[in-house]
Each structure stands twice: as C-alpha cells, then as structure tokens.
Amino acid sequence: MTRHLLLLLALVLSACGTTEPVPEDRFYRLLVAAPDSILEAPLLAGLVEVERFVADGLVDKTQIVYSEQQAPHRLEAYHYHFWTEAPVVMVRDQLVGFLRAANAATRVVTPELRVAPDFVITGRIHRLERVVGGPSEAMVELELGLREESSDRLLLLQTYQAAVPTEGETVGDTVLALTRALERIFARFVADLARP
C-alpha cells in the first residue's frame, strides 16, 4: 500500500513539473497621430471641454475585448491583454490631443481643469474591439456630440464607425488598427465641425 502511495505521489509531482508557465500580462495604449492637415483658424472660437466618455459593460473595462464575425452579439475579453487605463479616459484624451493638434478650437481641455467652457463635447464608446473569425479587423464605433454651453443647444450629434483590417494576428496588431480607426473617426468629426 505504501509503495502504491509513493508511486502515485511521484506521478503527481512529475505532472506538476510539466505545466505551462502562466502568460505575462501585457498592457497597451492608444497613440493617435496628429491630423494630416491643421486648420488655419479655429472652428470653435472659445474654450471646448471634452467630457469623460461613457461606455457599457466590457467596453468600460481595461481588458481588451473581441467578437467573432459569426457571433457579433457576443463579446469576450482577453485574460492577459489590458489597456493602460479605461477606454473612456484613454479615447477621450486622444480626442483632446487630436483637436488641439488640428487647431479645432481656441482651447481644448478636460473637466479636471474646472473652467467654464463655451462648448462641451460628449462621447460614448459603442465598440472598441477586435473582430476575429475571418480576416481580423479592428472595429470602432463612437457617438460624439457638441453642445453650446450658453444656450444649451446641441450643435452636432453623430455616430461614427470605422473598421480597419489588422496587418497581423496579434493583439498588438489590433491595437495599431484600432488607433488607425480612431484617427479616421476623429478626422471625420473635425470635418463635421467645419460644416455650418
């Protein structure tokens, strides 16, 4: 009996030595490039505040999410791939930088400065994900709105969507494609701000 227990214990211990190491956590950030063209004069004369974006469910978490082409209504999250901060802050901050670089307004700030704005931009992230199950692509869908503070008048409300194929199959490739998708959406938003 003791001999059988020793043999069983040896088998269990040898099996423990063959387990795969746990993957390391990986962290990613979005780095949107400056716009291709800079406006000669600001489109919005005054101070523009870009509020913290909103999002629901998994999109509001730091885990990077994905869906499958065959099951677009199901969203899943990677276990070892994370954003450096919540997308509702990261995407907002990238839009702030893009608007500043484009010279879209006299000044562009976030609510943390606690100044009275002339205009407020709101945003909702509907999709910020990798789509797998075919050629991989990055899918972004944002709702962006512009409100004039003095009159509380809605000047613009539009939903923007962009899908960009990934150049590879890694999560890092997806992050780069998500960045390109955001650049396209931000450029379209600035173009819409220029329309009367």
N, C-alpha and C positions, 0 to 999 in steps of 0.2 A: 504494500500500500504506500509506504513512504517513498519507495522507488518511483512509483507512478506519479506521485505528487511532485517530486523533484523534476521528473521529465516534463510534466505539464508546466511547471514554473519556468523551466528553461525555454520551452516553446513560447510561452507568453512574453518573456523578456526578450527573446530574439525577435519576435514580431514587433515589439515596441521600438527596436533599433532601426527598423526599416521604414518608419513613417516619413512622409514627405515634410520638409520644413514648411512652416506657415508663411505664406507670401507677406512681404512687407507692404504696409500702407503706402500709397502713392497720392501726392497732392498736386493739384493743377490750378492754374489761374488763367483768366481770360486777359489777353493783351491786345485790345483793338487798336489797329493802326490809325494814324491821323488821316483825315479825309484827303481825297485826291485834289480837291480844289478848296481854296479859302475864300470866303466872301469878302468883298471889298468893304462893305458896310454891314453892321449887324442887322439881322432880320427883325429882332425884337429889341427895341430901344428900352433899356431898363434892366432890372435885376430879375433873373429867372432862377427859381428854386426847383430842383428836381427831387421829388419826394422819394422815400424808400419804396421800392417796388413791392408788389404783393404777388403771392403765388399760393397754390393749394397743394396739399398732400406732399408727395415725394419731391416735387419740383422745389419746394421750400426748404429742403434739407441739403446738407453738404455732400451727400452721396451722389455720384454721377449716375444718371438714370438712362435706361434704354427701353425700346419697344421692338417688337417684331413686326415685319411687314404683314405677315399672315394673321396677326392678332394685335391690331393697332390700338385697341381699347385697353390692353393690359400693359401696365408699366412696371418695370423691375429696376432694382438698384444693384450696382456693383458693391461687393463686400470690401474691396481693398483699394478703391479709387474714389477720391474725395476732392471737392472744391476746397480751396484755401479758406473761403468764407461763404456764407449763404448766398445763393444766386441773386436774391432780392437786393442785396447790397452790392455785390460784385458787378452785376449788369447795370445797375443804376450809376455806379461810379465810372464805368466805362462810357456810358452815355454822357455824363458830365464832361469827361475829358474830350470826347469827340465833339461836343457842342462848342467847347472852348476853342479847340483847335480849328474848327470851321468858322469861328467868329460869328456864330449864330445869334449871339445876344451880347449886350454890353458887358454883363457879368453873369456867370453861371455858378450857382452854389448849391450846397446841400442844407437840409434843415438844421444841422448841428451848429451852424453859424448864428442862428436865431436872429435873422434880419428880416425886415418886412419886404417881401418880394412884390414885383409888379406882375409877374406871371408865375404860374405853377405848372410843372409837368408831372403827370402821374403815369405810372406804368404797371401793367400786370403781365406776368410771365405765364403764358398758357402752355408752351412747350419749350424745352431746352434739353434735347435728348439725342441719343444715338439710335438710329433705326437699323436693325440687323435682319438677316433672313433673306438676303439678296445682296446686291451691291450696297455696301454700308454707306449711310449718309447721315449728316447732322441736320436736325430739324429744329428751327427756332420759330416761335410764334409769340409776338408781343402786341399788347394793346397799349397804345400811347395816346395821352390826351394833354391838351394845353388849355389852361383856364386863365383868364384875366382877373386878377385879384380885385381891382377896384369895382368892377361891375359884376363879378362872379359869373361872367359869361364864358361859355365853352366855345373856344375858338377852333379846336381841332380834336377829333376823336377818330382814331383809325386803328385797325388791326393789320399788322404786317406779318408776313410769313416768308421764310426763306429756307430752302433745302440745298445743302452743298454736299456733293459726294466726298467721301474721305479718300485720301491718297493711299492709305494702308488700312490694316485691320486692328491697329492698336487703339487703346483709349486716348493716347497722346495724339494720334492722327485725328481722332474725333474732336478733341479739344481745339485743334487748329481749324478744322472745318466749322465748328461752332463759332469761332472767332470771325471767320470769313462771312458767315451768315449774319452775325450781328453787324458787321461793317456795312453789308448791303442794306439791312433794315435801317440803320442809323442814317445812311445817305438818303434813303427814300423819305425818312421823316423830315430831314432838313429841307429836302426839295419840296415837301408838302407845306412846310412852314413858309416857304417863299411864295406860295400861291396866295392870291388875295382872297 
